[in-house]
Amino acid sequence: MIRWLAGVASPCLLVSSPVLASAVEPEQERRDIVVTGERSAYTDDETDAATRTATPVRDIPQSIQIVTRSVIEDQNSIRLTDVLSNVSSVQPTTTAGNRGEIFQVRGFATPRYAIDGVLLNRVSDRSEVFLDLANVQSVEVLKGPASVMYGQGDPGGVINISTRRPTDRPTAEMEIQGGSFDFARVSATASGPVADTLAVRFTGAAQTLEGFRGAETVDSTRQFVAASARWSPATATVINLDLDHASQRGPFERGLVVGADNRITLPRDRFLAEPWSRTAAHRSRASLDIAHDAAEWLTLRLNARYVEATVDDDYAIDNRALASNGRTLTRRATVRTEQLDTTDIRGEALARFATAGIGHTVLAGVNYSRATLDFVNDRTNIAAIDILAPLYTATPPRVSPNASFLRRSDLYGAYVQDQVTVTNWLKLLGSVRHDEVRDRQTDRRASARADRDSGATTFRTGIVLQPVAAVSLFGGFGQSFQPQTGQRVDGSYLDPERGRQWEAGVKFDPARDRLTATVSVFDIRKRNVATADPGNPGFSIQTGEQHVRGGELDIAGHLTRRWQVIANASHLDATISKDETFAVGNRLTNVPRWSARLWSSYVLGGAVEGLTMAGGVTRVGRRSGDLDNSFFVDGYTTFDATVSYTIPRTGLELSVTGRNLTDRYFIESAVQRLENYPGAPRTVIGSVRARF
């Protein structure tokens, strides 16, 4: 069923948070305007996600992929999952019951992403809300350990969301979308100067979706508002302020279960919870960035950010066990509240100078972060359900107290980095960081407190050789450090995870940033890995060491003036290398050996000037469903297509996108035997976008 929006009330406003930047770059400003008959770029040649300095991607000795706003719009993406399908070795791993997105990068779960270079709450194992794309300028994936820049992290990589910035010229756009499963969405943004020294942007979005998971589910709704301002009170000073708020509500459910034949064969719309199993959340964020050029060679920067979030699970139903008859599923209902607060403060000095003809860009900084989680959890068992012939007759039960605690984590970090230009063809990178983390958890039910202090020094180093301007040969080594938030059944904290990566590759830039390609090989080991304790739900165990090695290819850009492409391919050998619980050699959960994605768009000319034809194919290989390798989910291939038309001299663009055109049944993410999330069936989305 397709529903088109004809009249929708104006949406909430949505605010963004900036990266420290001294001014809006002309290229960034240009991306907010699409010239009739020619798409804006699928490539971005510069990033600060990897080094916290504006550095050309070709000069970074590490794989980094950037998905630009042009790709997001061309594909009519409405989920971060859709955007990240354009990057090699990235897979969705779970939605935690339809609460937030968690991804795997190079085989390892990355439970939190960064917004404008600052990680979200460090004591949470997932994002509090689904990311709304209305205010996203680009999505950057830094492959491999990034603890030196971000203070902690997983060895697979970091996902950084760059938000849309205020522009120096007045711009505005509005988009109305509608589609399958009663999807309806409206978004708008406006930006421009309001004074000689002040520019602002306001963005807003609201959407509703019935979804394909059965008529028993409630609709999912989301609202998002944001505002950002850039003030330049003096030539040498730039101040950015960003505010945003997101709220959502929808059904809570854990997806499909493995049946008696050790396979997932239930229909993708089979709902195993109850209509009253729901979840809701909101997140508010405020960020202040100040950059001051103290001298021609020295820039001082200060960043402060505060994030507040609340997640309320209202009788959230978890699947517990499938009986020997292969159809009776026992379940549990939970009433849960999570309140999260994070304060991040960072001060940096960036110096640019030369010694004996060798150029240096030295970044030194300190940062402090305090993250808290106030957790209350009440639960009880509820009536079982027949997975083959479900009847939704259970009623909301009376729950009993299960857990109540307050967790606080304080991080103190200091770091220094030197980007060295020895010659035009030889560039070096070296960085080191030390972190001290103090975790305090008070169990209110047991009147007990558990304290843990941990710390680590992490390194990163790399080299780039550029024999010709279009080719960069790179190699590097990096380490990761991740304090654990989980506990063993005896109440003790898990040991911090440690990781390290070796990587080598080649970056091609044959057409002056119009077409780029990266080929890389890597070897990652992660120690002290945490996973759910199968005998004690709610607690964790550590599985020793996991090992991932593989190779990747990523291509993006113009093949001709009118023809653009973004493509990737990945091979991952992801296994358990040391363990006392699981068999050594078992494959890691939800990691395909092979995966690939191709998307291409072409702008026609002549009598059909402004008409764009685009299409793509995604291939994901067979995956293990758990660390026991007790079941596997099949690989799949899906096809997508978009037809759009920009009406000349009007600023109007009409488009229709079809996803999973062959209506392929597939499992998008496998978590364990009782939690597997199916991919969406054939879906059609229509869009009307107006630019002013």
N, C-alpha and C positions, 0 to 999 in steps of 0.2 A: 504494500500500500504506500502510495506517495502522497504526501500532503505538502502543498505549497503555501507559504505564508503570504497573505495579501495585506493584512494590517496587523502589526504587532506594536504594542506600546514600546516607547523608547527604552533601551536597555540600561542596566546599571552601568556606571562608568568604571573603567578598569585602569589601574595605575601601574606603571612599571618602575623598575629600580635600575639605576645606571651602573655601568662600569666606570671606573675612574677614567675620564677622558678630558682632555683640555678643551676640546671643541668638537662639534659635530662635523665629521669628515664629509666632504662633498660626495664621495662614493656612497656613504651610508644614507645621506640625504636623497641621493638619486634612487636608491632602492625603494623608497616610498612612493615613487612615481613610475608608472608603466607607460612607455611610449607606445602609441597605437601602432600595431604591426610588428613590434619587436619586443621579445620578452627580456626582462632583466636577468641578471647573471645567475647561473647555477653554481658559480664558484665564488670564493672569497679568499683573497690572497694574503690576508693578514689576520692575526689573532693575538689576544693576550691571555687566553685561557691556559696556555702551557707555561708561560714564563712571567706573567703579570707585567709584561712590557709589550708594546705594539711591535710584533716581530713577523716578518714574512714567513708563511708556512714552510717554504722551501729551506729556510735557515734553521729550522727546529729539528734536532736529532731524535725525533720521536714521531710516530704516526699520529696524525690528527686529521679528522674529517669534519667538514662544516657543511651543514644542510641549511641553505639560505631561505629567506622568506619566499623567493620566487618559486622554489621547489614546493614549499608548503602550499602556496596558492594554486600552482598548476595541478597538484594532485588532490586538491580539495580536502586536505587532511583535517581531521577533527580530533585526532588523538596523538599524543606523543609517540605511541607505538607505531603509528603510520609513518611519522617523520623518521624515526630511527631505523625503519626497515631499509632506508637508503644508505646505511652504514654497515660495513662488513663486521662480522663477529658480534653483533648486538641482537639479543633476543629478549622478548618479554618473558619474565619468569613467573609472575603471579600478580594478582590485584588485591591479595589479602582479603578476599571476600567482597570485592567491589568497593574497596576503600581508597586505594592509591596504587600507583604504578611502581613496580620493581623490575629492573632489567639485569641481564647478564651481559658483561662486556668481556670478550675473550674467555668465556667459560665460567667467570666468577660473578656472583651476584653483587650488584651495586645498588644497595637499598635506598640511597639518597642521591639527589643530584644537586648541583650548584646553580644559583641564580646570580648572574653577573659576578661570577668568580667567588661566591661565598656559599659554602655548603649549608644545606638545611639542617634541622635539628639532629645533633649527633647521638642522642639517646633514643632515637626512634629507629625502627627497622624498616621504615617505608615513608613515602611522602604522605602527608596528612590529607591531601586532596589531589584529584586529577588536575594536571596542568591544563589551563586554557591557553589556546594558541593565538588568541586575538592580539596579544601584546608581545609576541615572540618575533624577534628580528632574525635570529639564527639559532641553531642547535649545534653545539660543538662537542665532539667526542675525542677526548685525549686518551689515547691507548697506552696502557701500562701504568705503573705506579706513579702517583702524583702527590704523595704525602709531603714532599718538600714544599710545594706551593699551597696545599690545602690543609695541612696539619694532621690529617689522617686520611685513610681511604683504603680501598681494596686494590689488589694488584692488577685487576683487569683494566681499570681505567676510571675516568671521571666524565660525567655528562654535565656540560655547562650550558645553561639557557641564557642567551643574550637578549635583553629586552629592547623594544623599540624606543628610540630617543627623540627628544624634541628637535624640530628642524628649524632652519633659518628662513625658510619660505613657507607660507601658509599652504597646508595640505589637509585634505579630509577624505574619508571614504566610509561607505556603509555597505554592509553585505547582508542579504537575507538568503537563508538556506532552508531547504526542506527535503525530506526523503523517506526512504523505507522505514518501517517500524515506527511510524509517527514521529520521525525526527524533525524538529523545528528549531531554528537558531537565527538570532539576529546579533550583529556586532557592528561597532562603529568606532572610529578614531578620528581625532582632529589634532593638528599640531601647527605651531608657528610662533613667531615672535609677538610679544605683547608690549615690549619696550626695547630700547636699543641694547640693553644688557640682559634681557630676560626672555627665554623661550619656554613654552610649555607644551605638553601633550596630554590629552585625555582619551581614554579608551574604555569601552564597555562591551559586555557580551552577556547573553542569556540564552539558555537552550533547554529543551525538554526532549526526552526519548523514552518511548515505550519499551524498546528492545525486543530481542528475539528469544528470550529465555522463558517464554511461557506466559499465558494470559494471567496467571496467578500473581505475577510480580507487579509491584507498584512502579510508576514511571520514575525515571531518573531525571533530576533537574539540577541546573547549575547556574549561578550568577557570578559575574566577575567584574570588578571595577578597579581602575587604576588611574593615577595621575603622576606626572613627572615634570620637573622644572629644572632648567639649566640657567644659572645666574652667573654672569661674568662681571663682578663689581670693579675689577681692574684687569689690565691687559695680561697680567701674570697669574691671575687667580680664576679658577672655575669651581663653582659649587653646584652639585647635583643633589636634588631631593626626590625621592621616590616613595610612593605609597601605593599599596594595593590590598584588595580584599577579595577572597573567593569563598563561596559557600556552595554546598551540594547536599543532595538527599537522594536516596535510592534504596533498592533492595539489597539485603545482605545474603549472599549465598556462595557456597564453595565449589560450585560446578558439578562435574560428573565423577562417577566412581568406576573403578575397575570391576568388571563383572566376574561371574563364576568361570568363564572361559579365559580368564586372565587378559582380557582385552576391554577396551572402552567401546561399547557398541550402543549405548543409550542414544536416543535422538538428541541432537544438540539443543533442542528447546525443552528437554526434560528438567523440570525444576524440583529439587529435592528438599527445599526448605518449606516455609509457610508464608502466606501473604503478609503476616505481621512481623516477619523478620526483616528489620530495616537498619540502615546506618545513615548518619548525617555528620557533617563536619564543616568547619570553617577555618580559614587561615588569614591572618592580617600581617602585613609586613611593612616596615618603614626603614628606609636606608638613606644615609647621608654620606656623600663623598665630597671631599675637598682636595683640590690639587693646586699647588702653588709653586711657580718657578722662582726659586730663591736666587738662582743665578742661571746664566746661559747653560751651564753644565749640570745643574742640580735641581731636581724636582722633589718637593715634599708632598706626601699624600696621607690623608686620614680617611678611614672608612669606619662608620658605625652603623650597625644594623640591629633591629629588634623584630622578632617574629613571635606571634602568639597564635596558638591553634588549639582547637578542641574537637575531639572525635567522640561521638555518642553512638554506640551500638545498642539498638533497642531490640532485645530478644534475638540477638544474632545466633543463627543456628549453625552448628558445626556437625559434620558427619563423623560418627564415632567408630562403627564397625559394621561389616556386612556379614550376615549370618551364613552358615554353611549351605543353606538352601539357595544362596545366590540372589536373593531378592529382598530380604528383610534388613533394612538399614536402621541401626540405632542412632539416636541424635541427642544433642545437648543444646540448650538455650542459654545465652549469656547476655546479661545487661552490663555494659562496660562503658566507662568514661575515662578518656585520656586527655589530660590538659598539659600542653607543652609550651614552654617559653624558652627562647634563646636570645642571648645578647652576644654580639660579636663586635670587637673593637680591634682595628689594625692600624698601625702606623708604619710608614715606609719612607725610605729615601732612595731616589734613583739618580745615579751619577753616571755621566757620560764623559769619558776622557781617553787620552791615548798616552802610552808609555813606549818610547823607542819605536814609534811608528805602528804600534799594535793597539787597536781600538778595544776599549772596554765599556760595557754597559753593566754597571754593578747595581744590584738591588739588595738592600738590607732592610729587614723589618722585624717587628715584634707584633704578636697578637694575643689577645685574651678572649676566651669564649666561655660562657656559662650556659649550660643547657639543663633544663629540669623537666621531669615527667612525673605528674601526679596521676596515679593509676588506681582505679577502683573497679573491682570485677566481682559480680554476683552471678551464680549459675545453678542449673539443675538439669537433670535428664528430662526428656519429653518423649512422647509416644513415637515408636518406630514408624517407618514408612515403607511401603512396597515400591521398590524402584521400577518395577515393570508395569504396575497399575496403581499409581499414586492417588491417594485420597487425602485432601488437605483438611483434616478434621480436628487436628490438635488445637488446643487453645493456649493462650499465653499463660505460663505457669507462675507459681510463686517461686522466686529464686532465693538462694541462701548465700550469705557472704562467702567469698572464695579467696580474694586477695585484695590488699589495700596497702600501697606503699608510695613513698616519695623518693625519687632518684634525682640526684644532682651530680653533674659532671663539670668540673672546671679544667680548662686546658690553657696552659701557658706555653707559648712557642716563640722561638727566635730563629731567623734564617738569613742566609746570605747567598747570593747567586752572582756569577760573573759570566757574561756572554762576551767571548773574546773573538775579535776579527783579526786573525793573524795576517791574512792576505785576502784578496777578493775571492780566492778559491778555497780557503781553509778557515773554518770557523769552529770554535770550541764552546762547550757549555759545561759549567760545573756549579753545583749547588749543594748545600748542606743545611740541615735543620735539626733542632733539638726540641722535643716536646715533653712536658710533664703533665700528666693527667691525674686528677684526684676525683675519684668516684665515691659518693656517699649514698647509701640506700637505707631508708628507715622503713621497717615493716611494722605498720600500725597495728595489725592484728596480733602479731607475736611480741610487740613491744621490744623489738630487737633492731640493732643497727649493724650494717656491714660496710666496712670501709676498705677501699683498695686504691693504692697509688701505683701508677705505672709510668714509664717513660721510655723514650727511644730517640736515637740519633739516626736519621736517614740521609742517604746520599743519592745524588743523581749526576751522571756525567755523560757526555756525548761528543761526537765529532761529526762535522759535515764537510765533505769534499765536493767542490763544484768545478769539475774539469772544463765544462762549458756552461754558459749561463742557463741553459735549459735543463741541466741534469744536476741533481744533488744526491750524492751517495752518503748515507748516514748510518751511524751505529751508536748504541748507547746502553747504559746500565742504570737501573733504578731500583729503589727499595720502597716498601710500603709498611705502614704501621697502623693497626686498627684495634683500639681498645674494645673489649667485648662488653656488651650490655646484658648478655645472657648469664644465667646461673645454673650450677649443677644442682642435683636434687638435694645435696647436703647444705645448700645455701651459699657455697663459695662461688666467687666470680670465676669466669673462664679466663685463661691466660690470653694476653693480647695476640691477635693474629699478626704474623710477619710474612712479607712476601718479597720476592725479587724477580727482576726480569732482565734478560739479555735480548736485544733487538738489533736487526740490521735491515737496511732496505734502500730503495731508490725512489726518488721523487722526480717526476718529469713535468716540465712546464714549457712545452714547445711553442706555445702561441701567446706568450706574454700574458699569463693569467686568464686566458680565455678557455684553456683546456688543461686540466691537471690530472696527474695519475700518481698513485703511490703503490709500490709493491714492497711488502715487508715479510720477514720471517722472525719468529720470536720463541722464547722459551721462558715460561713463568712457573715458579714454585711458590706455594702458599702453605705455611705451617700453622698449627694450632687452630685448625678449621672447626667452626661450630656448626652443629646440626641438631635438629630436634631429638630429644631422648625418646626412643620408641616405647619405653616402658613407663615413662613419667611425663605425660603431656604437660606443657608449660615450662619444662626444664630443658636444658641443653647438654650435649656432650661434645667432645672435641675429637675429630676423626684423624688427627695426625697430619698428613701432608697430601696435598693435591697438586697435580702436575698438568700443565697445558702447554703444548707446543703446536705451532701452526704457521700458516701463511695466508696472506691477504692481498687482495687487489681492490683498489678504489679508483674510479674515474669519474670526473665531473667537468662539464663545460660545454662550449660551442664546438660542434664539428664544422658547421658553416654559420653564417650570420643568422640564419633562420632555424637551424637544426641544433637542438641541445640534447644532452644525454647525461644521466647519472647512473652509475652501475657499480656493483661490487660482487666479490666472490670470496669465500673463506673456507679454509680447511682447518679443523681443530681436532687434535688428538688429546682428549681431556679425560684423565684417569686418576684414580686413587693410587698414590705411590707408597704411602705408609699408613697403617691403620691397625687398630686392635679390635674393631667392631665389624668393619666391612672388608670384603675381600680385596686385596691389592690387585690392581688391574681393572677393577670395575669402572665403568664409564660414569662421569659426573652427570647429575640430573639435568635433563632438558637441554643438553648441549649437542647439536647436530654435528656430525663429521663434516658435512658439506652444506653450504647454504649460498644462495646467490640472489641478486636482484638486478633487474634492468628496467629503466624508465627512459623514454625518449619522447620529445615533443618537437613538432615542426609547425612553423607559422607559414601558412600559404600566402601567396601574393596574387597579383593580377585582379581579376574580377571578384575574387573572394578574399581580398586583403583584410587581415584581421582575424581570419578563421584559423584556429589552432587545433591540430589533431595530435593526441598524445596517448601513449599506452605503455603498459609495463607487465612484467612477469616476475613472480617471486617463487623461489624454490628453497624449501627447507627439508633437510634429510631426517631420517629416522633418529629418534632420541630415546634415551633411557628415562623411565618415569620416577626412579628413586635410586639412592646409592646402593641398595641391595641388587639393583638391576633385575628386580622381580617381574617387571613388565616393561614393554616398550610401546611408544606411540609411533604410528606410521608417518613417513615423510609426506609432503604435499607440494602441489604446484597450483598457484592461483594466478589469474589474469585480471588486469584492471585497464580501464580506458577512460579518457576524458575528451570531450569535444567542447570547445569554447569559441566565442565570437565576441570581439571587441568592436562595437559599433563606431565607425569613424566619426571623429569630431564631437562625440557625446560624453565620453568618459564612462560609458556603460559597458559592462562585460557580462555575457550570459554563458553559463557552462553547465554541463551535465557529466557526472562521473559515475561509472559503474565499477564496483569492486567484486572480486570473486565471481567473475562473469559466468563461469561454468558451474557455479553453486557447489563447490567442492566441500565435502565434510572433512574437517580436520581439527586437531587439538592444537590450539595456539600456544598454550603453556602447560606443562606437566609438573606438578609439585610433589605428589605422593599418591598412593592408591586411592585415597578418599578425597582428593582435590585436584581436579583437572579442568581447565577452562577451554571450552570449544571456541573456534573461530566463527565469525559471523557468516551467515549465508549470503547469497547474492544480494547486493545492496546498491541502490541508486540514490544519488544525491544531486539535487539541482541548486544552482546558485545564481543570484543576481547581485552584481557588485557595481557600485557607483563611486567614481573618483572625482574629486573636485579640486 
